[in-house]
Amino acid sequence: MNKKSDRKDSFDKALARLEGIVQAMESGNLALEKMMEQYEEGMRLISFCSAKLNEVEKKIEILTKKGDKMVAEPFEPDRSDT
């Protein structure tokens, strides 16, 4: 596997694990100690996923093309979806 697919798999696995943690915590079936462990792991995963998303935003900014020239522009997500 190449580095790009490793990074994508890593992000996808982290996101899937985070979703599992959220479901487990929302179920209300976890003991307090296990809930804290899940919370701590979730926070680490959020940090990891956020860093990866920021990295992608920067790449999009760098690759923005204007006419025949590549021009760096800040990434601005479509806010109408929120």
N, C-alpha and C positions, 0 to 999 in steps of 0.2 A: 504494500500500500504506500502511496506517496504522502508527502507532508500535508498537502491540502486536504486530502480525504481523511487523514488522521485527525486534523484539527476539526473538520466538520463532524466526524464521528464523535470526537471528544465533546464538542459543544452539544450535539444531539443527545449523547448519553447523559451529560450533566443536566440538560433540560428535562429529559425523561425521568431522571432520578429525583429532580426537584418536584416534578408533578406528583410522583409517588409519595414523597414526603408530605406534600400538601394534603393529599387524599388521606394519608394515615393520620395526620394531625386533626383534620376535620372530622374524622370518624368518631373521635372522642373515646377511643378504646385504648389509648396509650397511657401507661403509667407516667407520673410526673417526671421521673428520671429519664425515661425513654423519650418523652416529649422534648426535654431539654437537649438531649443528644441530637434528635432530629432537627430541632431548631438551629443548633450550632452548625450542623452539616448543611442545612438549607441556606444559611447565611453565607457560608463558604462558596456554595454553588452559585448563589446570586452574584457574588463578587466576581467569580470566574466568568459567568455568562455575560455580565455587564461589561467586563473588560474585553471580551471577544466581540461584542456588539460595537463597542467604541472603536475597536480596531477596524472593523468593517466600515463603519461610518467614515473613518479617516481615509480609507482606501477609495471609497466612493468620491469623497471630496477631491482627492488627488486625480482621479480619472475622469472628472467632469470635462466634457469637451464643448468648446464654443467655436462654431465654424470649423475652420481647418486647424485650429490650435487647441492644445490641451491647456485648460485654465483651471487652477485650483479655486474651487468655490466651496463654501461651507455646506455641509449636508443639512437639509431641512426636511424632516419627515412630514408627510401629509397629515396635518392635524385634524382633518375632517373626519377621520376614522375613529377618533376618541370621543 
